[in-house]
Amino acid sequence: MDVRAQLAMVFNLDKCLGCHTCSIACKNIWTDRKGAEYMWWNNVETKPGAGYPKFWEDQRKYRGGWVVKGDKIKLKAFGKLSTLLNIFFQPYMPKLDDYYHPWTYEYAKLYEGIEEEDQPVAEPISLITGKKMEINFGPNWDDDLGGSRLYAERDVNLEEREIIRDFGNIFMFYIPRICNHCLNPACVAACPQRAIYKRGEDGIVLVDQNTCRGWRFCITACPYKKVYYNWNTGKSEKCIFCYPRTETAQANACAHSCVGRIRYVGVILYDAEKVEQALKVKDEELVNAQREVILNPRDEDVVKSARKNGIPDSWIEYAVRSPVYTLVKEYALAFPLHPEYRTMPMTFYIPPLSPLIAIQSMLYDVDDDYLIINKFNKLRVPIRYLASLFSAGNEEIIVEALNKLMALRIYMRAKNIGENSGDVLKKVSLNEKDAEKLYRLFTLASYDERFAIPSAHREYLEERDAEERKGWRGIGVIRGLRGGI
């Protein structure tokens, strides 16, 4: 057993308002400089929709992530020959227009322009060329289904295109995205300069700006397109999980600023020896395989192995109280985004329940034997769509999670109005203690309950830094899964 520690995040999509406060907080702190105008390390997308960059989920176009070939895991876009041939050109990398061309306006013209009969207009100006431009696309261009016929209808997860055409049946929800700081990051494996590495103490994936030479293999390899190229510096950049904050036990800027309090941050312990085998299972088994990699921090053998690997006791203690472990492993409510990319992402999503008007009968008719499972075909958000996003097509585990969420609602409503909820919790393998714990976590949890982040131990970091500078780059399995690069 090779126990490692990882900082991870959970998003409760039932509570996301789509307000973009998280995106603005991140933008103001990390990407407000020249060359980073178009970068949004944190962004919030409307689903169904094109996303950012446009249609990033279409791996037939971008070829990100990993694939299983025989008994090996290989990068989808690269092998030895293709790496050599594409050393100066990345054919599968998003173009600037796939993100958007950043612009500002001639605000000075409103004040300094000569007097004319017409009202002066501040025309759009490119932040890259400085010349006048026409705005054809921008960040969140299809927000709130604003471009349904152009973008939402082409969502690769959407099988039933007629849903978009029939606005009476249309659905939507928001999905915030940051770098997933994966256990098997394709960006790390793809970098020929070894400029990207995964930190041993907390699992955060970073780009060494002194080492990066701007080859941009990382951008192609990342299936989530969360690595960006700074055209001014010639370096790659990405989300750093706000490590200057987390090292001092503060929440990430995006999580701290979240209006809906949808984010949970905590430590999980995982077995690095299990990662490789977990990546080789069938698509529909990937989520359960990833959960098996995550270890129980209360297990004595796990604690013993963690200490042997140099994980501080404080981190083990925080792993015990981690809301991420509770939601991902203990109650199996949160899922990785597109596990079929086989990067084993360390950000997880609680799938949204459909609008209550679509399932109103379930809230009151709690004595029937069906609970929810037999009426899922009446939910506004198709189960197939959620499964395509969060479970590589495994609808069963999505159904199980939604059953638990709905049972929790039924139980708490009945309790608050003094009614009997029957054995609704028992049907989903929960008890009253579980329900109270989840209810508090979803609604009343304090800052420390939502963000269980331990301080960094400098005495350990100095030793790890020395190892990294010698060429150590993350978990040992990565070196065996480099796809021949």
Number of C-alpha atoms within 10 A of each C-alpha: 13 16 22 24 25 23 24 26 28 26 24 22 21 19 19 21 17 20 13 20 20 21 21 17 18 23 22 11 11 17 19 14 12 13 19 20 18 23 26 26 24 23 23 24 23 21 21 27 31 28 26 24 21 21 20 23 23 16 17 9 13 23 23 29 25 27 20 15 11 8 8 16 20 23 26 22 23 23 16 10 10 11 19 13 12 14 12 12 13 16 13 18 20 19 12 12 13 17 21 21 20 22 21 14 14 13 15 9 13 13 11 9 11 8 9 7 5 6 8 15 12 14 15 18 19 16 18 15 10 11 10 15 15 11 13 9 15 16 20 23 20 22 20 18 24 14 15 20 14 13 19 27 22 17 21 18 20 21 14 12 13 12 15 20 13 9 10 8 11 15 17 17 22 21 22 21 21 21 21 23 27 21 24 28 29 30 29 27 26 28 23 18 14 18 21 25 23 23 21 22 21 21 22 24 25 19 22 16 15 8 12 19 17 21 20 24 28 29 28 27 28 28 26 26 23 25 24 22 21 19 14 11 13 15 20 23 24 23 24 17 25 17 17 13 14 20 16 13 16 20 26 24 23 24 24 17 18 19 17 16 19 21 28 27 25 26 28 30 25 25 18 20 16 17 23 19 14 20 26 19 16 13 18 18 19 24 27 16 20 25 18 16 21 22 19 19 23 13 10 10 11 20 20 12 16 24 15 12 14 13 22 17 12 13 27 22 16 19 27 20 21 26 28 29 27 20 21 23 21 12 15 19 23 25 30 25 23 23 24 25 25 28 26 26 23 24 24 23 25 24 25 19 20 19 14 12 9 13 18 10 11 18 17 12 13 20 13 10 11 13 21 22 12 9 12 16 11 12 17 18 20 16 21 18 19 20 23 20 23 24 26 22 22 20 17 13 20 22 18 15 20 22 22 23 20 20 26 23 15 22 22 18 16 17 12 8 8 9 11 14 18 14 16 25 21 12 15 18 10 16 14 13 9 13 19 14 12 19 16 12 17 17 11 11 15 10 13 16 17 26 27 25 27 21 15 19 15 10 8 14 14 10 10 15 14 11 13 15 9 8 11 18 21 22 21 15 15 20 16 14 19 22 21 16 18
